[in-house]
Amino acid sequence: MPTHVVPVETEDLTPPWFTAVLRRHAPDVEVKDAEIVDAHSGTTGRVKFRLRYAGDAGDLPETVFCKIAPFDPRQRQFLQRVGIGAMEARFYADVAPAVPVRVPRVWHADTADDGAFVMVLEDLDASGCVYPRPADPDVDGRAASTVEELGHLHAGHWEDPRFGGELDWVPERAGFGASGGKDPGAAAAAGQFVRFALERFADEMPTSFEAVGTLYADRAGDVLDLWDEGERTLIHGDPHSANLFTDNGRTGFFDWAMFSRSPGMRDVAYYLCNSVPTDVRREIEGDLIGRYLDTLAGHGVTLAASVAERQYRLFAVFSWVSAASTAAMGDRWQPARRALAAMERTTTAVEDLDSVGLLEEMLS
């Protein structure tokens, strides 16, 4: 079977297909059986397989984690329209092998012209990795590792000239289509998700929730432009705790569907405001921003502390928009309980940092 076949359904992930794509790593291997261990669907379809081999399997794994189109037809149409599944597959195929942070090993990643995509990745559970959660007793130490790793990631692509060449396909605004989403329709769609959140939650949330949501929904295009200002680098774009893992104490990153070329502080603010408990964030955010700047400096990258502080306050709004939009979708993108908790943390962060005041100042 040719390796360019891109499966759409779980049933398409057959032993002959695995044989074809894994022979790049072990030319004499044959996959005799592919048993589904687990399957579920959210923003993508996710299927874990146990593989049984004949022939020389080399270092091929016993289990693999596959990402394909979502099982739900509506979610499949949405993902095909915005293109983030195919973009994530391209990240794993073309960028992941060279990033200076821990990511899942890529056994195969491919896309098709119609937007179909497939990823065959390392099973992180089998590798002994663990997954951080905001309630962990060592959350401050894990936060320090995460921010430091983000510094390494960002420094490696800071103002990368390849964004004008071989990496020119990396989106400027992930989540709004492969073109980067700079059209008015994309801005309107971004604002609409927040309007959903306002309709559902404004009555039960602090006044800052409605203030930031209304400002963003009314001026989404202008806010998106503000988020583009500053030196660009390769960012993860969605580094909340459920997209992180720990391998021997070191933070790693998966679910790269929202990566883009954007200011690096966007990742830092997103993570700290979304995934660190409020009392811990208040205590350590200043030190962790300093750690981030020191990590950049260790790679020869200078970001002024005053600029970083202002960006942090601005991108707290980005963290809020992501959390509120996700919560408004119920269980379709993330478990509702997790999304609501993140929405509450980001709302408090926006209030603590007077991000609305900063946004009003910058928009005026």
Salt bridges, closest charged atoms under 4 A:
GLU9 OE2 - ARG76 NH1 2.90
GLU30 OE2 - LYS32 NZ 3.88
ASP38 OD2 - HIS40 ND1 3.38
ASP59 OD2 - ARG105 NH1 3.07
GLU62 OE2 - ARG50 NH1 2.85
ASP72 OD2 - ARG74 NE 3.80
GLU88 OE1 - LYS67 NZ 2.98
ASP94 OD2 - ARG90 NE 3.32
GLU122 OE2 - ARG102 NH2 2.91
ASP123 OD1 - LYS48 NZ 3.38
ASP125 OD2 - LYS48 NZ 2.98
ASP136 OD2 - ARG142 NH1 3.15
ASP138 OD2 - ARG142 NE 3.17
GLU148 OE2 - HIS152 NE2 3.90
GLU148 OE1 - ARG291 NH1 2.79
GLU149 OE2 - ARG250 NE 3.25
ASP160 OD2 - HIS157 ND1 3.07
ASP160 OD2 - ARG162 NH2 2.64
GLU172 OE2 - ARG232 NH1 3.72
ASP218 OD1 - ARG195 NH2 3.23
ASP222 OD2 - ARG219 NE 2.65
ASP225 OD1 - ARG173 NH2 2.52
ASP228 OD2 - ARG173 NE 2.80
ASP228 OD2 - LYS182 NZ 3.46
ASP238 OD2 - HIS240 NE2 3.78
ASP247 OD2 - ARG102 NE 2.87
ASP255 OD1 - LYS67 NZ 2.71
ASP267 OD2 - HIS154 NE2 2.91
GLU285 OE1 - ARG281 NH1 3.20
ASP352 OD2 - ARG281 NH2 2.57
ASP352 OD2 - ARG282 NE 2.78
GLU361 OE2 - ARG310 NH2 3.14
